[in-house]
Amino acid sequence: MTGRNVKFGILTILAITLAGYVALAQPRRQQPPGKGMGASTVTNPAIPACEEEKKILDILAVMREKESRGMMNVPANDGRLLRMLAESIGAKNVVEIGTSNGYSGIWFCLALRKTEGKLTTYEIDKTRAALARENFKRAGVEKYVTLVEGDAHKEITRLTDKIDIVFMDADKAGYVDYLKKLLPLVRPGGLIVAHNTTSHGKWMEPYLKAVTTDKNLETLFLNVKPAGVGVTMKKR
């Protein structure tokens, strides 16, 4: 092989190798969001560990299919994230603002069954609150839940116990007020989780600024599409 051919061969190998690295570096194309509740793509379904957990997951599936219209529920993947966060930090006290029909609350209860914790959830709409109570009972998790009807901006001022996780999925412009009132109760290492940071971010600008500029907080944004979830840790 002549020197020219050797040089050409080396360049060809380098080009092929570089192309391979570029291909590997490209993000995988995601499938479009699933149907119902604007859900993120669920690549691997939740696998129940026991019959009780299967019952709860079955109820969640029925709610997603038949009750999601007008309920503004979180996508299924975001619900799974809530369960994982609560169970992984051993949450004993979870506060949820925006119960709706109880969909996200039941995801939390999957964790609270194991941590022996409790969920205090706030809903201003009486019809949704009544539906949530029915769903908590159908899922067999009502003993873990205290549902408070009324304006959460006022009602949360009654809380006194330390909080492991705050989950906000209510009036977006009100997030910064909820943060101001609840952050002192969040334990060091506890979490503040905010829904719709992508889809409704423009209404949440004061909140987003607050959690990304405070040196005592660490914030990441997960499940960015379609809704977006902000996870903020109160530093120890």
C-alpha positions in Angstrom: 0.0 0.0 0.0 1.4 3.4 -1.0 1.8 6.2 1.5 -1.1 8.0 -0.1 -3.3 5.0 0.3 -2.3 4.5 3.9 -3.1 8.2 4.6 -6.5 7.8 2.9 -7.2 4.6 4.9 -6.4 6.3 8.2 -8.5 9.3 7.4 -11.4 7.0 6.5 -11.2 5.1 9.8 -11.0 8.4 11.7 -14.1 9.6 9.9 -16.1 6.5 10.6 -15.0 6.5 14.3 -16.0 10.2 14.7 -19.3 9.5 13.0 -19.9 6.7 15.5 -19.2 9.0 18.5 -21.4 11.7 17.1 -24.2 9.2 16.7 -23.8 7.9 20.3 -23.8 11.5 21.6 -27.1 12.3 20.0 -30.1 12.2 22.4 -32.5 9.4 21.7 -35.7 10.5 20.0 -38.5 10.4 22.6 -41.9 9.1 21.8 -44.8 11.6 21.9 -46.7 11.9 25.2 -49.2 9.1 25.9 -52.9 9.6 25.8 -54.9 10.7 28.8 -53.9 13.4 31.3 -51.1 14.5 28.9 -49.0 11.7 30.3 -45.3 11.4 29.7 -44.3 8.2 27.9 -44.3 5.4 30.4 -41.5 3.1 29.1 -41.8 0.5 31.8 -45.0 0.1 33.8 -45.0 0.0 37.6 -44.8 -3.6 38.8 -46.8 -4.3 42.0 -44.9 -6.0 44.9 -48.0 -7.4 46.5 -51.8 -7.7 46.0 -52.5 -4.6 48.0 -50.2 -2.6 45.8 -51.8 -4.1 42.7 -55.2 -3.0 43.9 -53.9 0.6 44.3 -52.2 0.6 40.9 -55.4 -0.8 39.3 -57.4 2.0 40.9 -54.9 4.6 39.6 -55.2 3.1 36.1 -59.0 3.4 36.2 -58.9 6.9 37.4 -56.5 7.8 34.6 -58.8 6.3 32.0 -62.2 7.4 33.3 -61.8 10.4 35.6 -59.0 12.5 34.2 -61.1 14.9 32.1 -61.1 18.3 33.9 -59.2 17.0 36.9 -55.8 18.4 35.9 -54.1 15.4 37.3 -50.3 14.8 37.1 -49.0 12.5 34.3 -48.5 8.9 35.4 -44.7 9.3 35.3 -44.9 12.3 37.6 -47.1 10.3 40.0 -44.5 7.6 40.1 -41.8 10.2 40.7 -43.8 11.5 43.8 -44.0 7.9 45.1 -40.3 7.4 44.6 -39.3 10.7 46.3 -41.5 10.0 49.3 -40.4 6.4 49.8 -36.7 7.1 49.2 -36.4 9.7 51.9 -38.7 7.8 54.3 -41.3 10.6 54.3 -43.5 10.6 57.4 -45.3 13.9 56.8 -46.4 14.9 53.3 -48.4 18.1 52.5 -50.2 18.4 49.2 -51.8 21.5 47.9 -54.4 20.7 45.2 -56.0 17.3 45.9 -58.3 17.3 42.8 -59.8 13.7 42.7 -57.0 12.2 44.8 -54.8 10.9 41.9 -51.4 12.3 43.0 -52.3 11.7 46.7 -52.8 8.0 46.0 -49.4 7.8 44.5 -48.0 9.3 47.7 -49.9 6.8 49.7 -48.1 3.9 47.9 -45.0 5.3 49.7 -46.7 6.2 53.0 -47.9 2.6 53.4 -44.2 1.7 53.8 -43.0 4.7 55.7 -46.0 4.7 58.1 -46.5 8.3 57.3 -49.4 10.6 56.6 -50.7 12.9 53.9 -52.4 16.2 54.6 -54.0 17.4 51.3 -55.9 20.6 50.6 -58.7 21.1 48.1 -60.9 24.2 47.7 -63.5 22.6 45.4 -66.2 20.6 47.3 -67.1 18.4 44.4 -63.5 17.3 43.8 -62.9 16.9 47.5 -65.9 14.5 47.7 -64.6 12.5 44.7 -61.1 12.3 46.3 -62.5 10.9 49.5 -64.3 8.2 47.5 -61.1 7.4 45.6 -59.0 7.2 48.7 -61.5 4.8 50.2 -61.7 2.7 47.0 -57.9 2.4 47.0 -57.9 1.5 50.7 -55.6 4.3 51.7 -58.0 6.6 53.5 -56.3 6.0 56.8 -53.2 7.7 55.6 -55.0 10.8 54.5 -56.4 14.0 56.1 -58.3 16.0 53.5 -58.9 19.7 54.3 -61.5 21.6 52.4 -61.0 25.3 51.9 -58.4 27.9 50.8 -55.0 26.4 51.3 -53.4 29.8 51.6 -55.3 30.2 54.9 -55.5 26.6 56.1 -51.8 25.8 55.9 -51.1 28.4 58.5 -52.5 26.0 61.0 -49.7 23.4 60.4 -47.1 23.1 63.1 -45.3 19.7 62.5 -42.1 19.3 60.6 -42.7 18.4 56.9 -40.8 16.0 54.8 -42.3 16.8 51.4 -44.5 19.7 50.1 -46.2 19.1 46.8 -47.8 22.0 45.0 -50.3 21.5 42.2 -52.8 24.3 42.6 -53.0 28.0 41.7 -49.7 28.6 40.0 -49.4 32.3 41.0 -49.8 31.2 44.6 -46.8 29.0 44.7 -44.5 31.6 46.1 -47.0 32.3 49.0 -47.2 28.6 49.8 -43.4 28.4 49.7 -43.0 31.4 52.1 -45.5 29.9 54.6 -44.3 26.3 54.5 -40.6 26.5 54.0 -39.9 27.2 57.7 -41.7 23.8 58.5 -39.8 21.8 55.9 -37.1 19.8 57.7 -33.5 20.1 56.6 -33.1 17.6 53.7 -36.8 17.8 53.0 -38.3 18.5 49.6 -40.5 21.1 47.9 -42.0 19.7 44.7 -43.8 22.0 42.3 -45.8 20.8 39.3 -46.2 22.5 35.9 -42.9 24.4 36.0 -42.7 24.0 32.2 -46.3 24.3 31.1 -47.2 27.1 33.4 -43.8 28.6 34.1 -44.8 32.2 33.2 -47.3 32.3 36.1 -44.7 30.9 38.5 -41.8 33.3 37.8 -41.6 34.6 41.4 -41.6 31.1 42.7 -39.0 29.9 40.2 -36.8 32.8 41.1 -37.2 32.1 44.8 -36.1 28.5 44.6 -33.2 29.1 42.2 -31.6 32.0 43.9 -31.7 31.0 47.6 -28.4 29.7 48.7 -30.1 27.4 51.2 -32.0 25.6 48.5 -31.0 23.2 45.7 -33.4 22.9 42.7 -33.6 20.6 39.7 -36.2 20.5 37.0 -37.3 16.9 36.1 -39.8 15.4 33.6 -39.5 18.7 31.7 -42.1 17.7 29.1 -45.1 18.0 29.0 -45.7 19.6 32.4 -42.4 19.9 34.3 -41.6 19.1 37.9 -39.4 21.3 40.0 -37.7 19.4 42.9 -36.2 21.6 45.6 -34.2 20.4 48.6 -33.8 22.4 51.7 -30.1 22.1 52.5 -28.9 20.7 55.8 
